[in-house]
Amino acid sequence: MQGIDENRTNCECEENNTVDCDVRREMINKIRCLEFAINELALYLDTHPEDQRALCLHNKYCKELKDLKDKYQRVYGPLTINYPCNKWRWLEMPWPWERGNY
């Protein structure tokens, strides 16, 4: 019986970690999607500068991307070296290849 209880505890811990990993992965995927959409809209706007709908969508996505990146970086650390913070956070966290998930 002890083995079953220990496995159940391990599963719950793994589930909690998996949920956090899923949220993190979902945020990264949303960031990538927004970056792609922004770039595509920018290319479109190069040839259609009068399209107000596309311009509004571009501005909306830029704001969403900024907000999402800020949220991600507050929780998980910097995405790039350009992220402003009070200390050198690159040294505090494991590198992406040290996490095992990325």
SULRAWO-V783166 format. One record per residue. N is the residue number from 1. RES is the residue in one small letter. D_CENTER is the distance of its C-alpha to the mean C-alpha in Angstrom with 2 decimals. Layout:
N,RES,D_CENTER ; N,RES,D_CENTER
This chain:
1,m,40.78 ; 2,q,38.98 ; 3,g,37.03 ; 4,i,35.84 ; 5,d,34.74 ; 6,e,32.94 ; 7,n,31.12 ; 8,r,30.18 ; 9,t,28.76 ; 10,n,26.78 ; 11,c,25.44 ; 12,e,24.32 ; 13,c,22.53 ; 14,e,20.88 ; 15,e,19.94 ; 16,n,18.35 ; 17,n,16.37 ; 18,t,15.52 ; 19,v,14.35 ; 20,d,11.95 ; 21,c,10.79 ; 22,d,10.64 ; 23,v,8.61 ; 24,r,5.96 ; 25,r,6.56 ; 26,e,6.79 ; 27,m,3.61 ; 28,i,2.88 ; 29,n,6.37 ; 30,k,6.61 ; 31,i,5.39 ; 32,r,7.86 ; 33,c,10.25 ; 34,l,10.54 ; 35,e,11.17 ; 36,f,13.66 ; 37,a,15.31 ; 38,i,15.74 ; 39,n,17.37 ; 40,e,19.52 ; 41,l,20.64 ; 42,a,21.52 ; 43,l,23.65 ; 44,y,25.26 ; 45,l,26.01 ; 46,d,27.72 ; 47,t,30.36 ; 48,h,30.27 ; 49,p,29.97 ; 50,e,31.87 ; 51,d,29.51 ; 52,q,28.51 ; 53,r,26.45 ; 54,a,24.21 ; 55,l,24.06 ; 56,c,23.12 ; 57,l,20.35 ; 58,h,19.07 ; 59,n,19.24 ; 60,k,17.57 ; 61,y,14.51 ; 62,c,14.47 ; 63,k,14.59 ; 64,e,11.88 ; 65,l,9.52 ; 66,k,10.89 ; 67,d,10.65 ; 68,l,7.04 ; 69,k,6.37 ; 70,d,9.28 ; 71,k,8.36 ; 72,y,5.33 ; 73,q,7.96 ; 74,r,10.72 ; 75,v,9.80 ; 76,y,8.56 ; 77,g,10.07 ; 78,p,10.04 ; 79,l,8.13 ; 80,t,11.64 ; 81,i,15.10 ; 82,n,15.45 ; 83,y,13.47 ; 84,p,16.47 ; 85,c,17.34 ; 86,n,20.74 ; 87,k,20.77 ; 88,w,19.78 ; 89,r,16.77 ; 90,w,16.51 ; 91,l,19.58 ; 92,e,18.59 ; 93,m,15.95 ; 94,p,16.43 ; 95,w,15.52 ; 96,p,13.11 ; 97,w,16.37 ; 98,e,17.78 ; 99,r,15.38 ; 100,g,16.72 ; 101,n,13.68 ; 102,y,12.21
